[in-house]
Amino acid sequence: MTQPIYRIVAQPRAWTPVTFPVVMEDGTVATFTIEMRFRLLKVDAATAFIAEVVRVQALEDEAGADHAQLYSELVAQIATDWRGVHAENGDPLRFDVPETWLTDVDAEGNRKPLVAPNLRSLMNEGGMFIHIFEAFRACLAGQPKTRAGN
């Protein structure tokens, strides 16, 4: 059996399952899975992203911190799409982060606030950012649950 050729890809991406528990109305706990398409960050970008996570952790304890917005802006840096996310009525929700958000900066070089109500709704679910972050780390590490790439 021949080994596949390793290729250095400029912007690699991969679909990865994000699994999380949800307490149901009757008190039971069900496990749900959505899929996210993650950017497989290169070392420099991954280091910058981790620094951003640390910065956000410091902001979480500030009075009036908008946690859903903070988490949405973190996820928007690492994800490009999702599957399996639906509204309360069952309609699929599209991943609504504008493609230009990462590069749309003001005169001082700061990113403008993200406006992505669907992502914000998901990030407002308890513990969701942690589950997404853990799936992202597993994806970067090449753990088995990672699905098809680019």
DABELSUL-V403834 format. One record per residue. N is the residue number from 1. RES is the residue in one small letter. PSI is psi as a letter, one per 40 degrees, with the letter a starting at -180 (none if undefined). Layout:
BEGIN
n = (N;N)
res = (RES;RES)
psi = (PSI;PSI)
END
This chain:
BEGIN
n = (1;2;3;4;5;6;7;8;9;10;11;12;13;14;15;16;17;18;19;20;21;22;23;24;25;26;27;28;29;30;31;32;33;34;35;36;37;38;39;40;41;42;43;44;45;46;47;48;49;50;51;52;53;54;55;56;57;58;59;60;61;62;63;64;65;66;67;68;69;70;71;72;73;74;75;76;77;78;79;80;81;82;83;84;85;86;87;88;89;90;91;92;93;94;95;96;97;98;99;100;101;102;103;104;105;106;107;108;109;110;111;112;113;114;115;116;117;118;119;120;121;122;123;124;125;126;127;128;129;130;131;132;133;134;135;136;137;138;139;140;141;142;143;144;145;146;147;148;149;150)
res = (m;t;q;p;i;y;r;i;v;a;q;p;r;a;w;t;p;v;t;f;p;v;v;m;e;d;g;t;v;a;t;f;t;i;e;m;r;f;r;l;l;k;v;d;a;a;t;a;f;i;a;e;v;v;r;v;q;a;l;e;d;e;a;g;a;d;h;a;q;l;y;s;e;l;v;a;q;i;a;t;d;w;r;g;v;h;a;e;n;g;d;p;l;r;f;d;v;p;e;t;w;l;t;d;v;d;a;e;g;n;r;k;p;l;v;a;p;n;l;r;s;l;m;n;e;g;g;m;f;i;h;i;f;e;a;f;r;a;c;l;a;g;q;p;k;t;r;a;g;n)
psi = (h;i;i;i;h;h;h;h;h;d;g;i;i;i;h;h;i;h;h;i;i;h;h;i;d;e;e;i;h;i;h;i;h;i;i;i;h;i;h;g;i;i;d;d;d;d;d;d;d;d;d;d;d;d;d;d;d;d;d;d;e;i;h;e;h;g;d;d;d;d;d;d;d;d;d;d;d;e;i;e;i;i;i;e;h;i;i;d;e;e;h;i;h;i;h;f;h;h;d;e;d;d;e;g;i;a;d;e;e;i;i;i;i;h;h;g;d;d;d;d;d;d;e;e;h;h;e;d;d;d;d;d;d;d;d;d;d;d;d;d;e;f;i;d;e;h;a;i;a;none)
END
